[in-house]
Amino acid sequence: MNEMIPPAGDRAAALKGLGSSRKRVEDVRFTQGKGAYVDDIKLKDMVFGDFVRSPYAHARVVSVNKEAALAVPGVIAVLTAEDLAPLGLHWMPTLAGDRQMVLADGKVLYQGQEVAFVVAENRYACADAIELVEVDYEALPVVTDPFKALEPDAPVLREDLAGKTEGAHGPRRHHNHIFLWEQGDRAATEAVIDGADVVAEERIHYHRTHPCPLETCGCVASMDKITGKLTLWGTFQAPHAVRTVASLISGIAEHNIRVISPDIGGGFGNKVGVYPGYVCSIVASIVTGRPVKWVEDRMDNLMTTAFARDYWMDGRIAATKDGRITGLWCHVTADHGGFDACADPTKFPAGFFNICTGSYDIPVAYVGVDGVYTNKAPGGVAYRCSFRVTEAAYFIERMVDILAIKLGMDPVELRLKNFIRKDQFPYHSALGWEYDSGDYHTAMEQALAAVDYKGLRAEQAERLEAFKRGESRSLMGVGVAFFTEIVGAGPVKNCDILGLGMFDSCEIRIHPTGSAIARLGTISQGQGHATTFAQILASEIGIPADDITVEEGDTDTAPYGLGTYGSRSTPVAGAATAMAGRKIRAKAQMIAAYLLEVHDDDVEFDVDRFQIKGAPERFKTMKEIAFAAYNQAIPGLEPGLEAVSYYDPPNMTYPFGAYICVMDVDVDTGVCDVRRVYALDDCGTRINPMIIEGQVHGGLTEALAIAMGQEIAYDEDGNVTTGTLMDFFIPTAVETPHYETDHTVTPSPHHPIGAKGVGESPNVGGVPMFSNAVMDAFKPFGLTHAHMPHDHWRVWRIANGLGLHG
């Protein structure tokens, strides 16, 4: 080998491709305060919009008087449903096939619902005018309990649906019922449970919570009446889908709408849907001929933008006496609020909840989900999860722990006995999924060894005896969770949103100098796309990641894609990126062969170049090939070096993990001290280990918040009682524990680079881990279950109810 040629390993390291802990290129501008967010946008003649919101959870709107508000200096307009009705814009479609009021039409259905939209020269005039809009309300009975909403004499919430016995997803059995979605074999499951040796039952509530991103929702709409072009900047996780929806709602041709997602300060699913603020801003810009900015405040965000969870899950799990699980039955009562506005694929009204068999080889299962209207804000977003997978993982991991208690088995022993074996993959679950790959036993055994599980249980027993002797007032809990997530939505054959297939895309242009730009249909909200997608390409096309720019979020430049949520970026857009890179490489091979004067089959790719087989000293680097693509006439080839790929995955991907938490619980104060957190993730091929670790840390912190206090709560009148950050738990550095991360690698067999996705996994596995730790601490005193969140007050009440306060 020619000594002048650097070794392949050194050349691969210089690319900073797959497996490199490359520093995030985005962070330079963010850490210097130079990010460009929606509220940073300032346009000539821009005006501001904001909402008059209902103080009632359920009331008839008798009248709206705008006169005093319009008299405020600087106020331009006050829009109501009456103004939008002639345009057909007072209602809008939801992602779930329902329809939702843009502005209150005749009545309001939840506290904070939008009643009028004030447009003014500045935010101060807006705020003054909002206080002066006089709305006469007639209060109506309020129902915030989904079970009470289905009682025969419950108030009719959706009067617009009166007499309709069919909804978007089948029959409606009550005026407040939305759908019943069923999966699995109900009769066979119930027969197995009826004849089982052991059956554990429980009602499990995954409470209503909220993504609460650092940046709230907002947009700037600018209609140019000369060109007829609408430009919309906004906090959009799926800019192309927003463009399509905006076109359908407004009637403006889609090519005349440009949607731009600038930097986004966190999404977590909260920014997938279309909100009234977007529609009203567009209408106001069309009416006034001026750019209109709307940015919600924190209370508006917590009270009215899309919530997460709020699932009541009734479960039964059957097993043999020695702990072999034989069947799983689940019925969910899903509280959807005033409108069904869940952000789920069209064919899955309860998302991917039928992954609720988890990591276990359960031969027969059934799940039914009833959607219900209540006087709460609508939504149902995938808060750092893939379409209700967190609820499913929480359900099965709690049910397995409850079954272990009934059997008198260690919860880890029960899990190991029932895991899907490595040789069973691809595994077909009882509820219809095909798991791509997994090695659950290896992952769990690695986790147990890392934390010295036997030693932890011995320490726990010693601590319990000390407590009983009165030498200590704290208990120790060991929380174990093993999860399988389903991400990468998804295959067009079964996944769409509003009829749009959930493929994704990448377009690559290699410049003559050998640098490149990749444009994608995704949009980062902090995941590090500009870093990791460049790394995928670096390994695929042999150009250093530092020479590759990744651009997202502009519908005028990016190819059509379905956006970023549910850990679909790497499984779908990452695959599109790899496939586009391979198209580039295929053309580069032909160019290299021409330059080296050999047949295409006589050259092979080696890290950053094509070399002649058997003669590696004769080669052309990718930079040389790129220049030749633009300055030489190559027979049979068009000039240039560009490619585009639209990737429709053949299947979802199934990352998994083993999580273990050690928690000390003070019975006298209810304070839970998380002493240790160990998180092993298997996300298939690891693109950037440093970014993976950061994603795990972030997801675990959100899981801690959810499990230990984060809740959107209502009183009996429908008032939101946790609508500020004084009441809604956001962990600080004080509450956030140290995390130990670990991994195994089980590549996805159908993904071009074997990657599965990881951004949602720590939230999926973290919540049951923390919750199981709390329950495990009290298990010796007879506790099998308690509802989340486990804040200090609720944990104190558990201890008090068990008589532990003396």
N, C-alpha and C positions, 0 to 999 in steps of 0.2 A: 504493500500500500504506500502511496506517495506520502512522505512525512510532512509535506506542506499542507495536506488536507487535515483539518481538525477532526478528532474522533467524533463519531456519531453522537456519543453521549454529551460531549461539550456543545455540539451544535444544537442538540435538542434542548439542553438547559438554556441556551441563549434565546431560544424561541419563546420561553416562558409559556409553554402550552399546557396540555392536560397534566394534572398532578402537581403543578407549580403553585406555591403559595405567593403568587404575585400580589403586590399591594394594590388596593382598589384605586383605580385611576380617578374615580368620581370624587374621592374625598378631598382632593386638593381645593376645589372650589367651595365645597361645603364647610370645611374647617376654617376657611377664610371669610365665611359669610357672603360668598358670591354666588350662591344658588339663585335660580330664577324661578320663583313660584308664582302662582296665579295672582296673589295680592301684590306682587312686584310689578305687574303689568300696568303701565300708565299710557293711555292713548289720548290724542287730541279730542277735546270736547266730551270726554268720558263722563257719564253720570252713574249714579249708584242706586241699587234697588235693595229693598228689604221687606220683610213680611209683617203684617198684622197676624198674630197667631191666637188661636182660641185658648182661653183659660179653662174651658170645660172639656171633659172627656167625651161627653155625648150631649148634644144640644141642637135644637133647631135654630137656624139663622133667620130671624124674623125680618131684620132690615140692616142695611149698612149705609151710614151717612158719611159722605166724604168731604162735605163742605168745609169744615174747620181745617181739615188736613190740607186741602187744596189751597187754602188761604195762607199757609206757611210760606214765607219767602224761600224761593229755591225749589219748591215742589213742582214737578212737571206733570205727574199723572198718578192716579190711584186706580189700579186695575182690580176688578172683582170677577167672579165667575160670569156675571152678566155681561161683562165686556168681552170675555173670551168665548162665550157660547156662539156668537155669530161666526166665529172662525173655526168652530169645532174643536177648540183647544182647552175647554174647561175640564175635560177628562183626558187621560192618556193611557195607553196600554202598559201593562207591567210585564216583566220578564217571565212571569208565571202564567200568563194567559188570562189574567184578570184585567180589570181597568180601575184606575185610581183618579180621584179628583186632583186637578192641578190647584184649583182654588175652591174653597168650600161651596158646594152646590146644594143649597137647601138645608144642609145640616153638617155638623162636624162629628167625627167618630173617634177622636183621640185628642188629648191635651197637646197643644202646640201645633195643631193642624193649621195649614196656611189658609187664611181667610181673604186677605187682600195684599196686593203688591204695590208698595210705594216707590216711586221713582223720583229722585231729587238730584240737585246739583252737587250735593255733598252728603256725607254720612250723618252729619249733625242734623241737617234738615230732615233727612229720612227718619231719624230717631224721634225728633219732635213730632213729625206728622203721624207716625205710627200711634203715638199716645192720643192723638186727637181724632182718629177714625172711630166713629161711634157705631158699635155693633150691638144690636139688641138680640139677646139669646133667650131661648126658652129651654130650660134645663130638662133633660130626659133621663130615664133610669140608666145607670151605668153597670156594665158587667165586665170585669177584668179576669174572672175565673173561667177558663175554657170549659170546665165541666158544667158550671152553672149556665154558660152560654147555650148549652145543648138541652137544657130543661124545656119542657113544653111551653111554659109561660114566660120564657126569657124574652126580653125586648128584641124587636126586629132591628138589627143594625144596618144591614144593606137593603134599604128600601128600593134601590134601583134594580135589585134582583128579585123583587117580589114575584112569586108565581113560577120562577125558573127552577125546575127540578133537575136540570143538567148543568154542570159546570165545565170548565176546560178539561177536567180529568175524570169525568164520569158523573154518576148520579149524586145529587145532594139530598140527604135524608132529613134535613132540618133547615129552617130559614137562616141559621147561623153556621151551617155546615158548608165546607168548601169542597172536600173530596174525601174518598177513601182509596188509598193506594195499597195494594197487597202484592206480596212476593212470597214464593215458596208453596209448600204443600201443607195447607192448614189441617186437613183431616188426618193425614199421616202423622204430623207432628203431635197433634192432640192425642192420637192413639198411643204413641210412644210415651208421652208424658203420663197418661192415665195408667199405663202398665209399668212405670219405672220403679226401681228399687228406692230411689231417693229423688225428691223434687225440691228445689229451692225456689222461693217466690219473693218478689220485692217490687215495690213501686219506687222508681228512681226519677228524680227531677233534675234535669240539667237546666238551671235557672236562666232567665233572660240576662244577657250581658251585652256588651257593646265594644266594637273595635277601638274606639276613641283614638284615632290617629293623631299624631302631633299637629298636623295641618288639617283643619276642618275642610268641608266641601266648599267649592266656589267656582265661579266661571266669569269670563268676560265675553259678551256677545257683541259682534260688530257687523251690522248689515250695510253693505255698500249699495245704495240704490242706483248708482250709475252702472256698476258692473253686474249687479244682481247677485253678488257673491256674499255669502255669510261666512264669517270666520268666528270660530268658537274656541277659546282657550278654556281649559278646565281641568279639574282634578279627576281625570277619567282613567280607570284601569283598563278600559277597552275602547279606545278612541274610534276605531272603525265602526264598531257596533253602535256607538253613540251617533256617529254620522248617519248611519242607516236609519236609526230611530228618528233622528231630527228631520231627516228627509220625509219619512212616512208621516210624521206629525204635522210638519209645516207645509208640505207640498213643494218645497224647493228641490230642484233636481240635485241628485247627490253629488254630481261633479261641480256644482256651485256651492258646495259646503266644504269648508276646510276645518277640520278639528285638530287641535294641537294640545297635547298633554305636555306641559313644561315639567320642571322638576316637581316631584310629588312627595310631600312629607308624610309618607306612610299611607297605606291603603287598607291592608288586612281584610279585603272584601267590602269595606264600607263604601268604596268608590266605583263599584261595578254598575249599579243601577242608575236610572235616570230620575232626577229629583225635580220637584216643581220649580225650584230656583233656576234650573237650566232653561226650562220651557218659558218661564215668565221673563227671563232676561232676553231670550230670543225675540219674544213678542214685543217687549218694550223697545228693543233696538229697531225692530221693523217699524214700529209706530212712531218713535221719536226721530229716527234717522241718526241716532248717536250711539256710540259704544256704551254698553251697560254692564257694570260690574256688580256681582252678588257674591258675598262671602259670609257664610253663617258664623255665628259666635259659638262658644263652647256649649252653652246651655241648649241652643237649638240643635247642635250636633248630637248631644246625648239624648235629648228628648224625642227627636223626630227623624233623624236619618236612620238607615236600616240597622235594626238590632241583630243579635245573634242568639241562637239556641232556643230556650223556652219550650223544651220537650218534656212531657210527662210520659215516662216509659214503664209500662207494666210488663214484668218479665217472669218467665218460668223456665228453669233449666233442669233437665233430667239427667240422671247418671246411674251407673251400676254401683253396687256397694264398694267396689274397689276403686271407684273414681273415674271410670270411663264415661265421658259425656255422650249421651245418646240422642238428645234433642233440645232444641231451643225455640221458645215461643215468645213473641213480643208484640204488644200493642202500644202504639204511641198516640197520645192526644197532643197535637201540635198547635200551639197558640200563634196565629199569624197576625194578630192585630186587626186593624180596620180594613185592610186590603191585602190580598194575596200578592205580595210583591217580592217573594223569595227569588234570589239569584241562583236558580238551579237550571240545569239542562232541561229542555222542554219535556222530554219523556220521563223525567224523574222528579215528580212533584215533591218528594221528600228527599231529594238529592240522592247520594249514594249510601243512604242509611242501611241498605241491605248488605253492607260489608260488616254488619253487626255480629256475624259468626266469628269475626276476628281472625286470630292466628291458629284456630283450633279445627281439628278434623271432626266436624259435627255432621253426622249422616243425614239428618233431616231437620228442617227449620221452617218457621213461618214468621213473617212480619206484616203487620197492618198499621197504616198511619192515617188517622183522621185529622184533616186540617179544619181549624175552627176560627171564625171571626170573633174578636173581642174589641173592647174600647181601649186599645193600645196602639202605639205607632206601628206601622207595617214594616216589613223588611225580610229578615231571615237570610242574612248573608253568611258566607263561608268565612267566618272570622278565623283567619290563619288556619284554615283547614279546607279540605276538598269536599264541599257540598255535603254537610251533615255527617262527615266522617268522625268528627270529634265526639258528637253525641253517641254514635255507634260504638266507638272505642271505649268511651266511658261506661256505656251500658254493659258491654260484655266483660270488661275488666272488673267492674263491681260485681256482676253476677257470678263470675268465677270465684272471687274472694268469698262471697256469701255461700256459694256451694262448698268451698273448702271448709268453712266453719261448720256447716251442717254435717259434712263427712268426717270432721275431725282430722283433716289432712293439712299439711303445710301448703300454703298457696303456690309455692314454687313447684313442689312435687306434683300438684294437680295440673299445673300448666305443662310441665315436661311430659306428663303422661298423655296429654291430649294434643300436643302440637302437631301440625301438619309436618310429615317427615320430608326430608330433602329429596328422597326418591319419588315423592308423589307429585312433584312439579313437572309440567304445568298442572295446577290443581283446580278442579272445578268445584266451587262451593255449592252448598245446598240452596243458596239464594241467587245463583246465576252468574257469579263472576269466575273468570279464569285467571288465577294468580300466576304471574309469569315465572318467578323464581324465588327461592328462599332457602335459608339454612338456619332455622329457628333454634334448634338445639345447640348448635355451636355458639350462636350469639348469646343465648342465656347462660350456658356454661362459662363463657368468657366473662360475663358480667358477674356471676356468682363468685368466681375466683377473684376478680378484681376488688370486690368489696369485702371479701371474707364473710360470706353470708352466714356460715355456721357460727362464726365468731360473733356476728351481730345478734343472732338469736340467743346465744349464750349470755351476752351482755344484757339483752332485753329481759331475760329471765331473772338475772341478778338485780336489775333495777326494779322489777316488779316486787321482788321479795323485800327490798329496802323500803319501798313504798308501803307495803303491808305492815312492816315493822314500825312505820312512822318516822323513818330516817330521811325520807325524801317526800317532796310534794309534787314531783313531776314523773310522768310516764314516758316511755320510749316506744315509738311506732316505727315499723319498717314497712314502707310502701313499695310494692312491686307492681309494675305494669309492663306488659309485653303487647305491642300493637303491630298491626299491619294496616297500612294506609293504602288508599287507592287514589292515584293522581294521574295527571297527564290527559285530562279531558281535552278533546277526545276524538275517538273514531267517529267520523261523519255518519257511519251506519247506525249509531245509536246516541250520538250527542249533538245537540244543536241548541242555540238560544235564539228565540223568535224566528226559527227556520234557518238561521245561519249556521252552517256546519262548523264544528270547533277544530278545524285544521289550524295550522299557522305557517308562517312564511319567512323567507329571508332572501334578500337580493344583495349580491356582492359585486363590487366593481374594483378590479385591480388596475391601478394607475400605471403609466409607463415607467415611473421611477421605482415601482415595486411596493409602494404603500397601497393600502386598501381601505374601502369603506363598506360596511355591512349595514343594511337597513332592514329592520325587523318589524313585524306586526305586534310586538309586545311593548310593554312600557314598564320601566323599573320604578319602584317606589321605595328603593333602598336595598334591593337584593344584589346589586353589583353587576348588572348585566353588561355594562360597558367593559368590565374587566373579564368576566368569565366567557362571554360569547367570543371575544377576541382570542381567548385561549383555545377554545374549540377550533377556531379557524387556523390558528397558528400551527396546531398539530396536523390539521387536514391539508393545508396548502403550503406549509413551509415558509411562511412569512412571519417575522417576529410579532408577537402580540402588541408590542409597543408601536408598531407601524400600522396597526389596524384600528380604525375608528368605528365605533358602533353607534348607530343613530336610531332612535325610536320616537314614537309619539306624534308624528306629523302625517296625517292622512294624505297630504299632497305629495309626499316623497316616499313613504313606507309602503310596501305591498300589503294587501289586505290580510289582516290577522284578527284573532279573537281576543287578544289582550293577555294581561297577566293577573292571575288569581288561581287559587287552588293548586299551587305547585305545578302549573302546566308549562311554565316557561322552558325549563330544561328538557322535560320529556317530549314536548311538541316543538317549540321554536328552536330549542337546542338541536333537535334532530333535523329540522329544516336547515339550520345553519351548517350542520355537518354534511348534509346531502348537497347543498349548494356548493360547499367547498369541494366535494368530490367531482361535481360537474366542472369546476374550475380546473381541478387536477387532471381530469381526463383530457381536456383541451390542451393543457400545458404539456402533457405527455406527447401529444402529436407534434406540438411546436418544437419540443426538445429533440424528438427523433429527427425532424427535418433539419434542425441546426447541426445535429451530430452526424447527419447523413447515414442513418440506419433506419430500419423498420420500427414502427411503434412498439412491437412486441420485444424488441431488443433493448429497450430501456426500462429501468425500474426506479421507483421513487425511493429516495433515501433522505429522510428528515427535512431537508430544505433544498433538495435538488433532484434532478433526474440524471442517472448515470447509466453508462452502457453495462449491461450484464457481463460480469467477468472482467471488466476493465474499468473499475471505479475511478481511475485517474482521469477518465474522459467523462465530463459531466457539464451540465448547464444548471446554474442556480435558478431559483424561482425569480429572482430579480432580473436576471439576464433574459429569462423567458418572457417576463412581463414586458420588457422593453421591446423585444422582438415582435411581440403580438401587435405592436402599434407602428413598427417601422419597417417590417418586411412583408412582402407578398408571399404567403404560404399557400401552395396549391390545395384547393379543397376546403380551406378554412376562411371564415370571415375575419377581418381584423378585430382587434380588441380582445379583452379577457374579462368577461362578465357572465354572471349566471343568476338565476332565480329558482327557488324551490318552494313549492307549496306541499307541506307534509301532512298527510292524513294517517295518523298512527294506526297500526293494525289492532292494537290493544292498549289498555291502560298500563301503567307501571305500578308496582306494589312495593314501595320501601317499607322497612320494618325496623323495630328497635326494642332493646331491653333497657328499662329504666328502673333505678332503685333509689329510694330516698330514706334518710334517717332523720327522724323528727322527735324533738323533746317537747312534751305538752305539759304546761303548768296547770294543774287542775283548779287552782284557786283564782287564777286570772284569765284562764282560757288562752293565754299567749302560746303560740306554736313557734318553736325555734327550729328552723330547718338546718340541721347540723351538717348534712352531707347529701349531695346529689350526684349520682353517677348516671350518665346517659350514653348508651351505645346505640349508634345509628348505622343502618346499612342502606345506603342510597345508591347502590350500584357503583359504577365508575365515578371516582371523585375528581371533579374538575379543578377545584381550588380548595385545599384543606383549610386554609385560614378563613375563607369566606363561609365554608360549611360550619366551622366552629362558631363564627359570629352569628350565623342563622340559628344554630342550636341554642346559643345563649339567649338570643332575643325571644325565641319561641318558648323556652322554659320560663322566662320571666313573665311572659303573658299568661302562661299556664299557672304559675304561682298566683298571679293576680286573680284569675278566674276562680281557682279552687279555694282561695283563702279570703275572698272578700269582694270581688268585683261583681256588681249586680245593678241592673236597672229594676228598681222596685216601685210599686204603686200602692197607694192607699185605696180604701174601698170606694172613694169617689173618682178614682182614675187619675189622681195627681201623682206626678213623678216625684218620688221622695229622694232620689239620688241623681239629680240633674246637674250637679256641679262637681268640680274636682275636690270640694270639701267633703263630699259624701261618696264619690265614686273612686274606688281604690286604684291608684296607679303606684306601683312599687318604685321606691327611690333606691339609691345605692345602699341605704341603711337596711332595707328589708330584703334586698336581693342577695341570695347566698352565693357561695363559690360553686362553680360547676366543674365536674370532671367529665371530659368527653372521651369517647372511644369509638371504634368502628370495626365492622367486618365489611367485606366487599363481595357482593353477589350480583354480578352484572345482569341487567335485563337482556334476555336473549333476542328480543326483537328491536331494541333501540340501536340506532347506528353506532353509538359509542358506549352503549351499555348503561347509560345514566338513568336514574329513576326519579330524582328530585328529593329535596330535603327541607325546604323552607317551612312547610306546615308540620312536619313530623314531631318536633318537640312540643308543640301545643297539643297535638293529638295524644301523645303518650304521657306528657307531663301532668295533665289534669288528673287522670285516674291515679297516677303515681302519688301526687300530693294528697289526694282525697283518701286513698287507701292507707296512707301513713297515719292520718288522723284516726281512721276507723280502727286500724291495727293497734293503736295505743290503748284504746278502750275495750278491745275484744275480750280480755280476760274477765271483764265485769259484765259480759253478756250483750254488749252492743254489736249488732250486725250491720246496721245502716243508719245514716243520718244525712239529711239533704245538705248539699252545698248552698252557698259558700260557707266555709269554715272560719268565719271571723271570730274574734275573741269572745264576743257575746254569745254566739251560738255554741262555741266549744265549751264555754263556762256552763251553759245550760245543759249540755250533755253530761258534764261531770256532776252537776247538781241533780239531774234526773236519775243518775246512777247511785246517788247517795255518797259521793266521794268528798263532799264538803263537811262531812262529820255531822 
